[in-house]
Amino acid sequence: MVGHTSASASAMPNPGTYYIVNRVLSPAGQKLALTFNGERNTVTVTPLVNATNQAWCIRNYYGGATQSVSPASKSRLEIGMGPGIIRVLPPGGYVWTLRNTSSGTT
């Protein structure tokens, strides 16, 4: 269930289910993953335990030109920004999207 992309800076991840792991380890040396805590709640970074609430789906839209990120357990929601934090929200203009541009993936 863990995915990765190619080494190319402009590569977009393949659609699928992923654990989104931070590059920084915990003070105890554990891998840290984004963790879904319910709709409109803050997404936290917790030790990776391969839990359902740590799985995220990447889906293609517009012929693969744009991608969205949703909790695997709640595909109708999408990850986005709240006031200075990451939250999981209903789809709208405030959610994260991935796009491949001439300067790389944004």
N, C-alpha and C positions, 0 to 999 in steps of 0.2 A: 503494500500500500504506500510505501514511501517512494516518491518520484524525484527525478532530477532532470535538468535540462542539459543541453550540450554546452561546451565551453564557449561557444560563440556569444559575444556580448549582445547581439541583436536577436538571439533565439528566444522564442516564447515557449513556455512549458506546454507540453501536450495536454489536451483535456484529460481529466481523470481525477482520482482522489489522492491527496497528498497530506502528509504531516508537514507543517511549515515550521522549520526548526531555525532558531536563532544561531548565528555564528558564534556568539559568546556562550560559554558554559556557565553553569551555576557555580557558586563558591565551592561546592562539593564535587565539581567536575562532571555534573550531569548535563545531558543535552536538554535544552529548553524549547518548548513548542508553544505556538499560539493555541489558546484554549477557549472554546465557546462556552459562555456562561448564561445563555438565554437571550431572547430577543430584547434589544435596547439596553442590554447590560454590557459592561466593559469586557473586552477580550483581554485575558491575562496571559502571561508567559509562565508556564509551570513545567516541572520536570516531565520529559517525554515518557509516557507509559503506554502509548499506543491505544489510548482510550477513544471511544466514539466521539467525544466532544473535542478531540484534538484533530480529527480528520476533516479536511477541507476539500471541496470539489471546485475544480477549475473548468469552466464551460466556455465554449466558443460562441460568439455572436457575430453577425454581419459577415458571414463567410470566413470566420477565423481572424478578421481584422481586429476584433476586440474580444477580450475575455473578462469574465467575472469570477469572483471568489465567494463561495457560499459554504456554510457549515454542511458537512455531509448528512447530518441528521435533520436538517431544516433547509432543504434546497430552495424554498421560496424566499429565503432571506439572503442578504449579501453583506459582506464586510465593508465598513466605511468609517469615516471619521465622525466622532462626536466632538464636544468641546475639549480639545487637547488630548483626546483618548481615542482608542479604536473601539468601535461598537459593531454589533450585528443588527442591521436595520432592514425594513422592507425596501425593495428596489426603488431607486430614484436618482436624482442628480448628485447625491452626496456619497454614493458608494464607490469603492475602488474599482477601476477597470485597468486592464493591461492592454497596451497597444504597442505595436512595433513601429517605430519611427526611424527617420534617417539617423538620429542620434542614439538609437538603441531602444530597448523596451522601457516603456514608462508606465 
